[in-house]
Amino acid sequence: MHPLTAAASDFGWADIRGPATAPAPLTLLTLGLLLWADARVPASLLVVPVLWALAWGAIAWELGIGEDLVLPVAAVTCVLVQWASRVPSR
């Protein structure tokens, strides 16, 4: 589980999955770091984490893994923010 959802659920802190132990938290960390970058991030760096987040989001939906449903939301947010930073202001 992710730390915030673990704190809000019946699971204990021992069930927390960290970025080094599971692919979903690592994907969230990667998307967060790409959003945190000062410069524009090349679109090629977004391909793998965004595709993984969308694919795992579909799997999480089918399996009922609620804490991983934030992955597609994070992926879409990351793409929209990166796209908005590329649009020239008028």
SEFIZA-3560 file (N, C-alpha, C; in Angstrom, 3 decimals):
REM SEFIZA-3560
<numar><xx>0.837</xx><yy>-1.181</yy><zz>0.000</zz><atom>N</atom></numar>
<numar><xx>0.000</xx><yy>0.000</yy><zz>0.000</zz><atom>CA</atom></numar>
<numar><xx>0.882</xx><yy>1.244</yy><zz>0.000</zz><atom>C</atom></numar>
<numar><xx>0.351</xx><yy>2.303</yy><zz>-0.515</zz><atom>N</atom></numar>
<numar><xx>1.046</xx><yy>3.571</yy><zz>-0.495</zz><atom>CA</atom></numar>
<numar><xx>0.879</xx><yy>4.177</yy><zz>0.898</zz><atom>C</atom></numar>
<numar><xx>1.832</xx><yy>4.973</yy><zz>1.351</zz><atom>N</atom></numar>
<numar><xx>1.787</xx><yy>5.461</yy><zz>2.735</zz><atom>CA</atom></numar>
<numar><xx>0.500</xx><yy>6.179</yy><zz>3.125</zz><atom>C</atom></numar>
<numar><xx>-0.042</xx><yy>7.033</yy><zz>2.263</zz><atom>N</atom></numar>
<numar><xx>-1.252</xx><yy>7.773</yy><zz>2.638</zz><atom>CA</atom></numar>
<numar><xx>-2.470</xx><yy>6.878</yy><zz>2.699</zz><atom>C</atom></numar>
<numar><xx>-2.576</xx><yy>5.941</yy><zz>1.779</zz><atom>N</atom></numar>
<numar><xx>-3.731</xx><yy>5.043</yy><zz>1.815</zz><atom>CA</atom></numar>
<numar><xx>-3.592</xx><yy>4.025</yy><zz>2.930</zz><atom>C</atom></numar>
<numar><xx>-2.375</xx><yy>3.675</yy><zz>3.295</zz><atom>N</atom></numar>
<numar><xx>-2.186</xx><yy>2.752</yy><zz>4.418</zz><atom>CA</atom></numar>
<numar><xx>-2.610</xx><yy>3.413</yy><zz>5.722</zz><atom>C</atom></numar>
<numar><xx>-2.329</xx><yy>4.699</yy><zz>5.851</zz><atom>N</atom></numar>
<numar><xx>-2.702</xx><yy>5.412</yy><zz>7.070</zz><atom>CA</atom></numar>
<numar><xx>-4.215</xx><yy>5.554</yy><zz>7.186</zz><atom>C</atom></numar>
<numar><xx>-4.897</xx><yy>5.612</yy><zz>6.042</zz><atom>N</atom></numar>
<numar><xx>-6.345</xx><yy>5.810</yy><zz>6.052</zz><atom>CA</atom></numar>
<numar><xx>-7.133</xx><yy>4.502</yy><zz>6.010</zz><atom>C</atom></numar>
<numar><xx>-6.454</xx><yy>3.376</yy><zz>5.970</zz><atom>N</atom></numar>
<numar><xx>-7.164</xx><yy>2.099</yy><zz>5.858</zz><atom>CA</atom></numar>
<numar><xx>-6.921</xx><yy>1.234</yy><zz>7.097</zz><atom>C</atom></numar>
<numar><xx>-7.419</xx><yy>0.024</yy><zz>7.032</zz><atom>N</atom></numar>
<numar><xx>-7.264</xx><yy>-0.909</yy><zz>8.140</zz><atom>CA</atom></numar>
<numar><xx>-5.915</xx><yy>-1.610</yy><zz>8.146</zz><atom>C</atom></numar>
<numar><xx>-5.132</xx><yy>-1.447</yy><zz>7.095</zz><atom>N</atom></numar>
<numar><xx>-3.838</xx><yy>-2.110</yy><zz>7.013</zz><atom>CA</atom></numar>
<numar><xx>-2.835</xx><yy>-1.412</yy><zz>7.916</zz><atom>C</atom></numar>
<numar><xx>-1.855</xx><yy>-2.146</yy><zz>8.349</zz><atom>N</atom></numar>
<numar><xx>-0.827</xx><yy>-1.570</yy><zz>9.208</zz><atom>CA</atom></numar>
<numar><xx>0.327</xx><yy>-1.008</yy><zz>8.400</zz><atom>C</atom></numar>
<numar><xx>1.230</xx><yy>-0.381</yy><zz>9.076</zz><atom>N</atom></numar>
<numar><xx>2.384</xx><yy>0.228</yy><zz>8.425</zz><atom>CA</atom></numar>
<numar><xx>3.311</xx><yy>-0.825</yy><zz>7.823</zz><atom>C</atom></numar>
<numar><xx>3.216</xx><yy>-2.057</yy><zz>8.279</zz><atom>N</atom></numar>
<numar><xx>4.059</xx><yy>-3.118</yy><zz>7.728</zz><atom>CA</atom></numar>
<numar><xx>3.656</xx><yy>-3.478</yy><zz>6.305</zz><atom>C</atom></numar>
<numar><xx>2.453</xx><yy>-3.111</yy><zz>5.881</zz><atom>N</atom></numar>
<numar><xx>1.976</xx><yy>-3.434</yy><zz>4.537</zz><atom>CA</atom></numar>
<numar><xx>2.299</xx><yy>-2.359</yy><zz>3.505</zz><atom>C</atom></numar>
<numar><xx>3.025</xx><yy>-1.343</yy><zz>3.896</zz><atom>N</atom></numar>
<numar><xx>3.342</xx><yy>-0.251</yy><zz>2.975</zz><atom>CA</atom></numar>
<numar><xx>4.356</xx><yy>-0.726</yy><zz>1.940</zz><atom>C</atom></numar>
<numar><xx>4.058</xx><yy>-0.430</yy><zz>0.674</zz><atom>N</atom></numar>
<numar><xx>4.988</xx><yy>-0.721</yy><zz>-0.404</zz><atom>CA</atom></numar>
<numar><xx>5.719</xx><yy>0.569</yy><zz>-0.737</zz><atom>C</atom></numar>
<numar><xx>7.022</xx><yy>0.511</yy><zz>-0.725</zz><atom>N</atom></numar>
<numar><xx>7.821</xx><yy>1.689</yy><zz>-1.033</zz><atom>CA</atom></numar>
<numar><xx>8.306</xx><yy>1.668</yy><zz>-2.469</zz><atom>C</atom></numar>
<numar><xx>8.885</xx><yy>2.775</yy><zz>-2.936</zz><atom>N</atom></numar>
<numar><xx>9.358</xx><yy>2.851</yy><zz>-4.321</zz><atom>CA</atom></numar>
<numar><xx>10.401</xx><yy>1.800</yy><zz>-4.681</zz><atom>C</atom></numar>
<numar><xx>11.161</xx><yy>1.327</yy><zz>-3.725</zz><atom>N</atom></numar>
<numar><xx>12.195</xx><yy>0.338</yy><zz>-4.043</zz><atom>CA</atom></numar>
<numar><xx>11.658</xx><yy>-1.080</yy><zz>-4.038</zz><atom>C</atom></numar>
<numar><xx>10.421</xx><yy>-1.284</yy><zz>-3.615</zz><atom>N</atom></numar>
<numar><xx>9.921</xx><yy>-2.644</yy><zz>-3.461</zz><atom>CA</atom></numar>
<numar><xx>8.781</xx><yy>-3.019</yy><zz>-4.404</zz><atom>C</atom></numar>
<numar><xx>8.177</xx><yy>-2.057</yy><zz>-5.081</zz><atom>N</atom></numar>
<numar><xx>7.039</xx><yy>-2.367</yy><zz>-5.942</zz><atom>CA</atom></numar>
<numar><xx>7.007</xx><yy>-1.390</yy><zz>-7.120</zz><atom>C</atom></numar>
<numar><xx>6.516</xx><yy>-1.842</yy><zz>-8.274</zz><atom>N</atom></numar>
<numar><xx>6.528</xx><yy>-0.971</yy><zz>-9.448</zz><atom>CA</atom></numar>
<numar><xx>5.553</xx><yy>0.209</yy><zz>-9.392</zz><atom>C</atom></numar>
<numar><xx>4.422</xx><yy>0.067</yy><zz>-8.725</zz><atom>N</atom></numar>
<numar><xx>3.450</xx><yy>1.168</yy><zz>-8.697</zz><atom>CA</atom></numar>
<numar><xx>3.989</xx><yy>2.391</yy><zz>-7.940</zz><atom>C</atom></numar>
<numar><xx>4.546</xx><yy>2.227</yy><zz>-6.736</zz><atom>N</atom></numar>
<numar><xx>5.121</xx><yy>3.406</yy><zz>-6.082</zz><atom>CA</atom></numar>
<numar><xx>6.320</xx><yy>3.989</yy><zz>-6.832</zz><atom>C</atom></numar>
<numar><xx>7.079</xx><yy>3.133</yy><zz>-7.502</zz><atom>N</atom></numar>
<numar><xx>8.204</xx><yy>3.630</yy><zz>-8.297</zz><atom>CA</atom></numar>
<numar><xx>7.701</xx><yy>4.472</yy><zz>-9.468</zz><atom>C</atom></numar>
<numar><xx>6.603</xx><yy>4.063</yy><zz>-10.068</zz><atom>N</atom></numar>
<numar><xx>6.014</xx><yy>4.834</yy><zz>-11.162</zz><atom>CA</atom></numar>
<numar><xx>5.531</xx><yy>6.190</yy><zz>-10.655</zz><atom>C</atom></numar>
<numar><xx>4.889</xx><yy>6.207</yy><zz>-9.496</zz><atom>N</atom></numar>
<numar><xx>4.459</xx><yy>7.483</yy><zz>-8.915</zz><atom>CA</atom></numar>
<numar><xx>5.646</xx><yy>8.386</yy><zz>-8.610</zz><atom>C</atom></numar>
<numar><xx>6.716</xx><yy>7.804</yy><zz>-8.080</zz><atom>N</atom></numar>
<numar><xx>7.920</xx><yy>8.585</yy><zz>-7.796</zz><atom>CA</atom></numar>
<numar><xx>8.511</xx><yy>9.146</yy><zz>-9.086</zz><atom>C</atom></numar>
<numar><xx>8.571</xx><yy>8.340</yy><zz>-10.122</zz><atom>N</atom></numar>
<numar><xx>9.114</xx><yy>8.788</yy><zz>-11.409</zz><atom>CA</atom></numar>
<numar><xx>8.283</xx><yy>9.917</yy><zz>-11.999</zz><atom>C</atom></numar>
<numar><xx>6.968</xx><yy>9.771</yy><zz>-11.993</zz><atom>N</atom></numar>
<numar><xx>6.107</xx><yy>10.841</yy><zz>-12.514</zz><atom>CA</atom></numar>
<numar><xx>6.252</xx><yy>12.115</yy><zz>-11.689</zz><atom>C</atom></numar>
<numar><xx>6.359</xx><yy>11.954</yy><zz>-10.380</zz><atom>N</atom></numar>
<numar><xx>6.549</xx><yy>13.122</yy><zz>-9.522</zz><atom>CA</atom></numar>
<numar><xx>7.860</xx><yy>13.833</yy><zz>-9.792</zz><atom>C</atom></numar>
<numar><xx>8.926</xx><yy>13.077</yy><zz>-9.993</zz><atom>N</atom></numar>
<numar><xx>10.224</xx><yy>13.689</yy><zz>-10.295</zz><atom>CA</atom></numar>
<numar><xx>10.214</xx><yy>14.370</yy><zz>-11.665</zz><atom>C</atom></numar>
<numar><xx>9.510</xx><yy>13.779</yy><zz>-12.624</zz><atom>N</atom></numar>
<numar><xx>9.408</xx><yy>14.423</yy><zz>-13.936</zz><atom>CA</atom></numar>
<numar><xx>8.608</xx><yy>15.727</yy><zz>-13.851</zz><atom>C</atom></numar>
<numar><xx>7.605</xx><yy>15.760</yy><zz>-12.993</zz><atom>N</atom></numar>
<numar><xx>6.844</xx><yy>17.002</yy><zz>-12.801</zz><atom>CA</atom></numar>
<numar><xx>7.654</xx><yy>18.045</yy><zz>-12.040</zz><atom>C</atom></numar>
<numar><xx>8.546</xx><yy>17.586</yy><zz>-11.212</zz><atom>N</atom></numar>
<numar><xx>9.330</xx><yy>18.477</yy><zz>-10.363</zz><atom>CA</atom></numar>
<numar><xx>10.480</xx><yy>19.128</yy><zz>-11.125</zz><atom>C</atom></numar>
<numar><xx>10.828</xx><yy>18.618</yy><zz>-12.276</zz><atom>N</atom></numar>
<numar><xx>11.959</xx><yy>19.132</yy><zz>-13.045</zz><atom>CA</atom></numar>
<numar><xx>11.729</xx><yy>20.596</yy><zz>-13.412</zz><atom>C</atom></numar>
<numar><xx>12.784</xx><yy>21.368</yy><zz>-13.340</zz><atom>N</atom></numar>
<numar><xx>12.696</xx><yy>22.786</yy><zz>-13.675</zz><atom>CA</atom></numar>
<numar><xx>12.509</xx><yy>23.014</yy><zz>-15.167</zz><atom>C</atom></numar>
<numar><xx>13.238</xx><yy>22.253</yy><zz>-15.955</zz><atom>N</atom></numar>
<numar><xx>13.166</xx><yy>22.421</yy><zz>-17.405</zz><atom>CA</atom></numar>
<numar><xx>12.078</xx><yy>21.529</yy><zz>-17.989</zz><atom>C</atom></numar>
<numar><xx>11.772</xx><yy>21.755</yy><zz>-19.232</zz><atom>N</atom></numar>
<numar><xx>10.811</xx><yy>20.896</yy><zz>-19.923</zz><atom>CA</atom></numar>
<numar><xx>11.404</xx><yy>19.503</yy><zz>-20.064</zz><atom>C</atom></numar>
<numar><xx>10.597</xx><yy>18.535</yy><zz>-19.807</zz><atom>N</atom></numar>
<numar><xx>11.021</xx><yy>17.141</yy><zz>-19.890</zz><atom>CA</atom></numar>
<numar><xx>10.738</xx><yy>16.644</yy><zz>-21.303</zz><atom>C</atom></numar>
<numar><xx>11.716</xx><yy>15.974</yy><zz>-21.932</zz><atom>N</atom></numar>
<numar><xx>11.427</xx><yy>15.415</yy><zz>-23.260</zz><atom>CA</atom></numar>
<numar><xx>10.281</xx><yy>14.408</yy><zz>-23.189</zz><atom>C</atom></numar>
<numar><xx>9.453</xx><yy>14.434</yy><zz>-24.204</zz><atom>N</atom></numar>
<numar><xx>8.296</xx><yy>13.537</yy><zz>-24.222</zz><atom>CA</atom></numar>
<numar><xx>8.708</xx><yy>12.077</yy><zz>-24.191</zz><atom>C</atom></numar>
<numar><xx>9.892</xx><yy>11.777</yy><zz>-24.689</zz><atom>N</atom></numar>
<numar><xx>10.352</xx><yy>10.385</yy><zz>-24.694</zz><atom>CA</atom></numar>
<numar><xx>10.555</xx><yy>9.840</yy><zz>-23.283</zz><atom>C</atom></numar>
<numar><xx>10.804</xx><yy>10.705</yy><zz>-22.319</zz><atom>N</atom></numar>
<numar><xx>10.958</xx><yy>10.253</yy><zz>-20.929</zz><atom>CA</atom></numar>
<numar><xx>9.620</xx><yy>9.940</yy><zz>-20.272</zz><atom>C</atom></numar>
<numar><xx>8.550</xx><yy>10.437</yy><zz>-20.836</zz><atom>N</atom></numar>
<numar><xx>7.225</xx><yy>10.204</yy><zz>-20.267</zz><atom>CA</atom></numar>
<numar><xx>6.576</xx><yy>8.913</yy><zz>-20.752</zz><atom>C</atom></numar>
<numar><xx>7.066</xx><yy>8.367</yy><zz>-21.849</zz><atom>N</atom></numar>
<numar><xx>6.387</xx><yy>7.242</yy><zz>-22.492</zz><atom>CA</atom></numar>
<numar><xx>6.266</xx><yy>6.033</yy><zz>-21.566</zz><atom>C</atom></numar>
<numar><xx>7.363</xx><yy>5.557</yy><zz>-21.030</zz><atom>N</atom></numar>
<numar><xx>7.331</xx><yy>4.321</yy><zz>-20.236</zz><atom>CA</atom></numar>
<numar><xx>6.527</xx><yy>4.486</yy><zz>-18.942</zz><atom>C</atom></numar>
<numar><xx>6.782</xx><yy>5.516</yy><zz>-18.114</zz><atom>N</atom></numar>
<numar><xx>5.980</xx><yy>5.602</yy><zz>-16.888</zz><atom>CA</atom></numar>
<numar><xx>4.490</xx><yy>5.844</yy><zz>-17.145</zz><atom>C</atom></numar>
<numar><xx>4.157</xx><yy>6.598</yy><zz>-18.182</zz><atom>N</atom></numar>
<numar><xx>2.745</xx><yy>6.855</yy><zz>-18.471</zz><atom>CA</atom></numar>
<numar><xx>2.054</xx><yy>5.590</yy><zz>-18.963</zz><atom>C</atom></numar>
<numar><xx>2.690</xx><yy>4.865</yy><zz>-19.870</zz><atom>N</atom></numar>
<numar><xx>2.095</xx><yy>3.611</yy><zz>-20.341</zz><atom>CA</atom></numar>
<numar><xx>1.947</xx><yy>2.602</yy><zz>-19.216</zz><atom>C</atom></numar>
<numar><xx>2.968</xx><yy>2.513</yy><zz>-18.357</zz><atom>N</atom></numar>
<numar><xx>2.885</xx><yy>1.582</yy><zz>-17.231</zz><atom>CA</atom></numar>
<numar><xx>1.756</xx><yy>1.996</yy><zz>-16.287</zz><atom>C</atom></numar>
<numar><xx>1.634</xx><yy>3.269</yy><zz>-16.013</zz><atom>N</atom></numar>
<numar><xx>0.593</xx><yy>3.742</yy><zz>-15.101</zz><atom>CA</atom></numar>
<numar><xx>-0.796</xx><yy>3.454</yy><zz>-15.661</zz><atom>C</atom></numar>
<numar><xx>-0.983</xx><yy>3.667</yy><zz>-16.948</zz><atom>N</atom></numar>
<numar><xx>-2.288</xx><yy>3.390</yy><zz>-17.550</zz><atom>CA</atom></numar>
<numar><xx>-2.593</xx><yy>1.893</yy><zz>-17.565</zz><atom>C</atom></numar>
<numar><xx>-1.595</xx><yy>1.092</yy><zz>-17.907</zz><atom>N</atom></numar>
<numar><xx>-1.802</xx><yy>-0.365</yy><zz>-17.930</zz><atom>CA</atom></numar>
<numar><xx>-2.071</xx><yy>-0.905</yy><zz>-16.529</zz><atom>C</atom></numar>
<numar><xx>-1.270</xx><yy>-0.475</yy><zz>-15.566</zz><atom>N</atom></numar>
<numar><xx>-1.468</xx><yy>-0.969</yy><zz>-14.206</zz><atom>CA</atom></numar>
<numar><xx>-2.762</xx><yy>-0.428</yy><zz>-13.600</zz><atom>C</atom></numar>
<numar><xx>-3.180</xx><yy>0.746</yy><zz>-14.006</zz><atom>N</atom></numar>
<numar><xx>-4.454</xx><yy>1.277</yy><zz>-13.545</zz><atom>CA</atom></numar>
<numar><xx>-5.614</xx><yy>0.408</yy><zz>-13.998</zz><atom>C</atom></numar>
<numar><xx>-5.554</xx><yy>-0.073</yy><zz>-15.237</zz><atom>N</atom></numar>
<numar><xx>-6.595</xx><yy>-0.972</yy><zz>-15.731</zz><atom>CA</atom></numar>
<numar><xx>-6.586</xx><yy>-2.292</yy><zz>-14.970</zz><atom>C</atom></numar>
<numar><xx>-5.393</xx><yy>-2.800</yy><zz>-14.692</zz><atom>N</atom></numar>
<numar><xx>-5.278</xx><yy>-4.049</yy><zz>-13.929</zz><atom>CA</atom></numar>
<numar><xx>-5.783</xx><yy>-3.845</yy><zz>-12.503</zz><atom>C</atom></numar>
<numar><xx>-5.416</xx><yy>-2.720</yy><zz>-11.904</zz><atom>N</atom></numar>
<numar><xx>-5.860</xx><yy>-2.430</yy><zz>-10.535</zz><atom>CA</atom></numar>
<numar><xx>-7.377</xx><yy>-2.296</yy><zz>-10.472</zz><atom>C</atom></numar>
<numar><xx>-7.972</xx><yy>-1.729</yy><zz>-11.505</zz><atom>N</atom></numar>
<numar><xx>-9.434</xx><yy>-1.600</yy><zz>-11.565</zz><atom>CA</atom></numar>
<numar><xx>-10.084</xx><yy>-2.976</yy><zz>-11.587</zz><atom>C</atom></numar>
<numar><xx>-9.549</xx><yy>-3.863</yy><zz>-12.418</zz><atom>N</atom></numar>
<numar><xx>-10.119</xx><yy>-5.208</yy><zz>-12.533</zz><atom>CA</atom></numar>
<numar><xx>-9.922</xx><yy>-6.027</yy><zz>-11.258</zz><atom>C</atom></numar>
<numar><xx>-8.780</xx><yy>-5.849</yy><zz>-10.608</zz><atom>N</atom></numar>
<numar><xx>-8.483</xx><yy>-6.622</yy><zz>-9.404</zz><atom>CA</atom></numar>
<numar><xx>-9.009</xx><yy>-5.966</yy><zz>-8.127</zz><atom>C</atom></numar>
<numar><xx>-9.483</xx><yy>-4.737</yy><zz>-8.232</zz><atom>N</atom></numar>
<numar><xx>-10.016</xx><yy>-4.042</yy><zz>-7.062</zz><atom>CA</atom></numar>
<numar><xx>-8.947</xx><yy>-3.540</yy><zz>-6.113</zz><atom>C</atom></numar>
<numar><xx>-7.798</xx><yy>-3.156</yy><zz>-6.652</zz><atom>N</atom></numar>
<numar><xx>-6.714</xx><yy>-2.611</yy><zz>-5.839</zz><atom>CA</atom></numar>
<numar><xx>-6.891</xx><yy>-1.097</yy><zz>-5.812</zz><atom>C</atom></numar>
<numar><xx>-7.596</xx><yy>-0.620</yy><zz>-4.805</zz><atom>N</atom></numar>
<numar><xx>-7.989</xx><yy>0.781</yy><zz>-4.747</zz><atom>CA</atom></numar>
<numar><xx>-6.847</xx><yy>1.768</yy><zz>-4.687</zz><atom>C</atom></numar>
<numar><xx>-5.784</xx><yy>1.448</yy><zz>-3.957</zz><atom>N</atom></numar>
<numar><xx>-4.708</xx><yy>2.419</yy><zz>-3.790</zz><atom>CA</atom></numar>
<numar><xx>-3.918</xx><yy>2.644</yy><zz>-5.076</zz><atom>C</atom></numar>
<numar><xx>-3.997</xx><yy>1.712</yy><zz>-6.030</zz><atom>N</atom></numar>
<numar><xx>-3.271</xx><yy>1.890</yy><zz>-7.286</zz><atom>CA</atom></numar>
<numar><xx>-4.091</xx><yy>2.602</yy><zz>-8.349</zz><atom>C</atom></numar>
<numar><xx>-5.319</xx><yy>2.953</yy><zz>-8.049</zz><atom>N</atom></numar>
<numar><xx>-6.135</xx><yy>3.678</yy><zz>-9.022</zz><atom>CA</atom></numar>
<numar><xx>-5.684</xx><yy>5.124</yy><zz>-9.192</zz><atom>C</atom></numar>
<numar><xx>-4.781</xx><yy>5.569</yy><zz>-8.348</zz><atom>N</atom></numar>
<numar><xx>-4.248</xx><yy>6.917</yy><zz>-8.483</zz><atom>CA</atom></numar>
<numar><xx>-3.225</xx><yy>6.989</yy><zz>-9.624</zz><atom>C</atom></numar>
<numar><xx>-2.713</xx><yy>5.861</yy><zz>-10.069</zz><atom>N</atom></numar>
<numar><xx>-1.698</xx><yy>5.859</yy><zz>-11.126</zz><atom>CA</atom></numar>
<numar><xx>-2.182</xx><yy>6.474</yy><zz>-12.444</zz><atom>C</atom></numar>
<numar><xx>-3.333</xx><yy>6.064</yy><zz>-12.982</zz><atom>N</atom></numar>
<numar><xx>-3.775</xx><yy>6.714</yy><zz>-14.225</zz><atom>CA</atom></numar>
<numar><xx>-4.037</xx><yy>8.211</yy><zz>-14.052</zz><atom>C</atom></numar>
<numar><xx>-4.537</xx><yy>8.595</yy><zz>-12.904</zz><atom>N</atom></numar>
<numar><xx>-4.777</xx><yy>10.018</yy><zz>-12.629</zz><atom>CA</atom></numar>
<numar><xx>-3.453</xx><yy>10.777</yy><zz>-12.634</zz><atom>C</atom></numar>
<numar><xx>-2.436</xx><yy>10.210</yy><zz>-12.006</zz><atom>N</atom></numar>
<numar><xx>-1.112</xx><yy>10.841</yy><zz>-11.977</zz><atom>CA</atom></numar>
<numar><xx>-0.509</xx><yy>10.915</yy><zz>-13.374</zz><atom>C</atom></numar>
<numar><xx>-0.699</xx><yy>9.874</yy><zz>-14.172</zz><atom>N</atom></numar>
<numar><xx>-0.153</xx><yy>9.865</yy><zz>-15.528</zz><atom>CA</atom></numar>
<numar><xx>-0.807</xx><yy>10.937</yy><zz>-16.394</zz><atom>C</atom></numar>
<numar><xx>-2.122</xx><yy>11.022</yy><zz>-16.330</zz><atom>N</atom></numar>
<numar><xx>-2.834</xx><yy>12.030</yy><zz>-17.125</zz><atom>CA</atom></numar>
<numar><xx>-2.459</xx><yy>13.431</yy><zz>-16.654</zz><atom>C</atom></numar>
<numar><xx>-2.353</xx><yy>13.624</yy><zz>-15.353</zz><atom>N</atom></numar>
<numar><xx>-1.951</xx><yy>14.929</yy><zz>-14.812</zz><atom>CA</atom></numar>
<numar><xx>-0.556</xx><yy>15.308</yy><zz>-15.294</zz><atom>C</atom></numar>
<numar><xx>0.364</xx><yy>14.362</yy><zz>-15.261</zz><atom>N</atom></numar>
<numar><xx>1.733</xx><yy>14.624</yy><zz>-15.699</zz><atom>CA</atom></numar>
<numar><xx>1.769</xx><yy>15.008</yy><zz>-17.176</zz><atom>C</atom></numar>
<numar><xx>1.030</xx><yy>14.279</yy><zz>-17.996</zz><atom>N</atom></numar>
<numar><xx>1.004</xx><yy>14.588</yy><zz>-19.430</zz><atom>CA</atom></numar>
<numar><xx>0.384</xx><yy>15.965</yy><zz>-19.669</zz><atom>C</atom></numar>
<numar><xx>-0.696</xx><yy>16.276</yy><zz>-18.977</zz><atom>N</atom></numar>
<numar><xx>-1.350</xx><yy>17.581</yy><zz>-19.169</zz><atom>CA</atom></numar>
<numar><xx>-0.465</xx><yy>18.736</yy><zz>-18.715</zz><atom>C</atom></numar>
<numar><xx>0.212</xx><yy>18.564</yy><zz>-17.598</zz><atom>N</atom></numar>
<numar><xx>1.099</xx><yy>19.626</yy><zz>-17.113</zz><atom>CA</atom></numar>
<numar><xx>2.272</xx><yy>19.821</yy><zz>-18.067</zz><atom>C</atom></numar>
<numar><xx>2.845</xx><yy>18.721</yy><zz>-18.556</zz><atom>N</atom></numar>
<numar><xx>3.947</xx><yy>18.850</yy><zz>-19.511</zz><atom>CA</atom></numar>
<numar><xx>3.465</xx><yy>19.465</yy><zz>-20.822</zz><atom>C</atom></numar>
<numar><xx>2.265</xx><yy>19.100</yy><zz>-21.261</zz><atom>N</atom></numar>
<numar><xx>1.725</xx><yy>19.662</yy><zz>-22.485</zz><atom>CA</atom></numar>
<numar><xx>1.449</xx><yy>21.159</yy><zz>-22.319</zz><atom>C</atom></numar>
<numar><xx>0.912</xx><yy>21.537</yy><zz>-21.165</zz><atom>N</atom></numar>
<numar><xx>0.606</xx><yy>22.950</yy><zz>-20.907</zz><atom>CA</atom></numar>
<numar><xx>1.883</xx><yy>23.782</yy><zz>-20.851</zz><atom>C</atom></numar>
<numar><xx>2.983</xx><yy>23.195</yy><zz>-20.417</zz><atom>N</atom></numar>
<numar><xx>4.233</xx><yy>23.952</yy><zz>-20.343</zz><atom>CA</atom></numar>
<numar><xx>4.830</xx><yy>24.157</yy><zz>-21.735</zz><atom>C</atom></numar>
<numar><xx>4.402</xx><yy>23.365</yy><zz>-22.715</zz><atom>N</atom></numar>
<numar><xx>4.918</xx><yy>23.497</yy><zz>-24.076</zz><atom>CA</atom></numar>
<numar><xx>4.087</xx><yy>24.462</yy><zz>-24.924</zz><atom>C</atom></numar>
<numar><xx>2.862</xx><yy>24.727</yy><zz>-24.531</zz><atom>N</atom></numar>
<numar><xx>1.996</xx><yy>25.607</yy><zz>-25.299</zz><atom>CA</atom></numar>
<numar><xx>2.474</xx><yy>27.045</yy><zz>-25.112</zz><atom>C</atom></numar>
<numar><xx>2.777</xx><yy>27.740</yy><zz>-26.208</zz><atom>N</atom></numar>
<numar><xx>3.235</xx><yy>29.125</yy><zz>-26.057</zz><atom>CA</atom></numar>
<numar><xx>2.107</xx><yy>30.012</yy><zz>-25.572</zz><atom>C</atom></numar>
<numar><xx>2.420</xx><yy>30.892</yy><zz>-24.637</zz><atom>N</atom></numar>
<numar><xx>1.407</xx><yy>31.815</yy><zz>-24.131</zz><atom>CA</atom></numar>
<numar><xx>1.236</xx><yy>32.971</yy><zz>-25.112</zz><atom>C</atom></numar>
<numar><xx>0.020</xx><yy>33.467</yy><zz>-25.189</zz><atom>N</atom></numar>
<numar><xx>-0.271</xx><yy>34.536</yy><zz>-26.152</zz><atom>CA</atom></numar>
<numar><xx>-0.191</xx><yy>35.868</yy><zz>-25.510</zz><atom>C</atom></numar>
//
